[in-house]
Amino acid sequence: MELEIIERAGLSTSQAKTYLALVKNGAMAPTKIAGITGETRTNTYQVLDRLEKAGLIAKTTSKKLVYQAKNPMHLEIYAEKRRRAMAKNEQMVKANISGLIDMFYAANEMPGARTLMGIEGIRAVYEEEFKVDKDVYFLRALQDVDLGKDWWKDFRDRVAKASFNTYGLTQESVMGRANAKSGRDKEVRMHRVWMPKDAFTVPVAVQTFGNKTAFMAFGETQMATIIDSPVIAEAMKVMLMTMMDFWRVNYPQSPDLSELVVDEEDVV
């Protein structure tokens, strides 16, 4: 049981056995430790070195070289440091994995897909726009997940400084009209095509840019799937442009904004 607890703190079996031996027996020389744990002397020295660097044991050389375990409370500190490091590594992988995926697809000449969960997954799709840096085409219903107003404003500010255009097929809404009247659409190079509120009511957004196509679900299950395929991306772009052409002809594209009072809260 004690060995399992130590291992769950993030130590290997050899490291856990060595630390537990020192906890049970007090200070010992490496040769004695090796005899108790069953490890070779060479491996024991390597394990002791790692445990010392982890801050779990200490060595003294007053007369002869001996090692002593530190208070097991240090295991908790070690586990917390390891958790933080793993969380940081996970965020780094998420933030930079798209480059590796792009290289993989380029080398293997094959399409692929990845699914990202939650609000962070949906945000990742929008972040992908900056990495691809190609014009964006999208269709989105009014039902939308709350990505955070501050996050949206920061995103739109970054879009304003970017170089790509955005072509959106959207329903009429207070926010959409406010962005159109305030000039925010022009600032972020948003070319908006209006459609009726009941034209598309599924809480899903379709977005394509470069060789990527993304489907984002804003319902109870918040998730996003990104497909990397030039053929699929081109097909989705043509479909979206065809839909935009249809509504451009069949729905008024100049909503009456004369009476609209723009509230700063409605502009992102």
Secondary structure, 3 states (H helix, E strand, C coil): CHHHHHHHCCCCHHHHHHHHHHHHHCCECHHHHHHHHCCCHHHHHHHHHHHHHCCCEEEECCCCCEEEECCCHHHHHHHHHHHHHHHHHHHHHHHHHHHHHHHHHHHHCCCEEEEEEHHHHHHHHHHHHHHHCCCEEEEECCCCCCCCHHHHHHHHHHHHHCCCCEEEEEECCHHHHHHHHHCHHHHCCEEEEEECCCCCCCCEEEEEECCEEEEEECCCCCEEEEEECHHHHHHHHHHHHHHHHHHHHHCCCCCCCCCCCCCHHHCC
